Amino acid sequence: MDPSRLREMLDLVSRGSMSSDEAMRELSSLPFVENLGVARVDHHRHLRMGIPEVVFGEGKTPEQIALIASRLVERHGRVLVTRVDPEKAERVRIQLPELEFEPTARLLRASPRPAKPRESKPVAIVAAGTSDLPVAEEAACTLEFEGVKCSRIFDVGVAGIHRLLESLPTLSQAPALIVVAGMEGALPSVVGGLMAQPVVAVPTSVGYGAALSGFTALFGMLTSCASGVSVVNIDNGFGAAMVVLRILGSIRNGHDEQAPISDAANAASKKALP
């Protein structure tokens, strides 16, 4: 049960269009933690946060993913599974053919009841290089799963800074920016020094030996001289998307089905470079 259905049911009871007995029957299956043996599915998360529990696919068997995903689709009408390789995705889809696989983002998703589109300008997803696209697409697809439009600005790393500069008009319109980079991780500092909007930096594990599987980029972003740049974990495109959803106030919850974009985000967008 999502917040909109709960609100609708309460309105029906208050108007006398639904009896209290009917409401009690429907509420008898109110979301709770469902013990599937291999996992405890948090069905209440949709009411608390406005987004159902997202399944982390890495380390789970196809059978476990299919079991958890089927229960989430049944209860909430949609599901998102992250970090799924093509072989595992194929085996999961044998059991749940309704799931779509996004190979670059490494996501499985089903949206028979998709999220309501958000009324906001697109969030900018900025990637330094083509090798960073799996992480960038994970962020973009997660936001789109929640009805948030995205502008993809890819292969604009600091080795050719002119490629980024020609995209400034698009960047200036975004309410928030996710910047993905490996190697030395310099791109978020550049973007953070040019743009006034919230910037979420994502270090990737891309790079040669001294890149240390993303730790060099992570340390560079954490010590950025651009004030106010937020940093998530290495390769965590999903986490960056969730940060942006919180920044924009776009996560629906039991009190406000679709909160407006925050005043701070709107103000930052107006101050951005023309």
Secondary structure, DSSP 8 states (H G I E B T S, - for coil): --HHHHHHHHHHHHHTSS-HHHHHHHHTT---EEE-SS-EEETTHHHHHSS---EE-TT--HHHHHHHHHHHHHHHS-EEEES--HHHHHHHHHH-TT-EEETTTTEEEE-SS------S--EEEEESSGGGHHHHHHHHHHHHHTT--EEEE-S--GGGHHHHHTTHHHHHH-SSEEEEE-TT--HHHHHHHH--S-EEEEE-S-SSGGGGGGHHHHHHHHT-SSTT-EE--TT-HHHHHHHHHHHHT----SS-TT----HHHHHHHHHS--
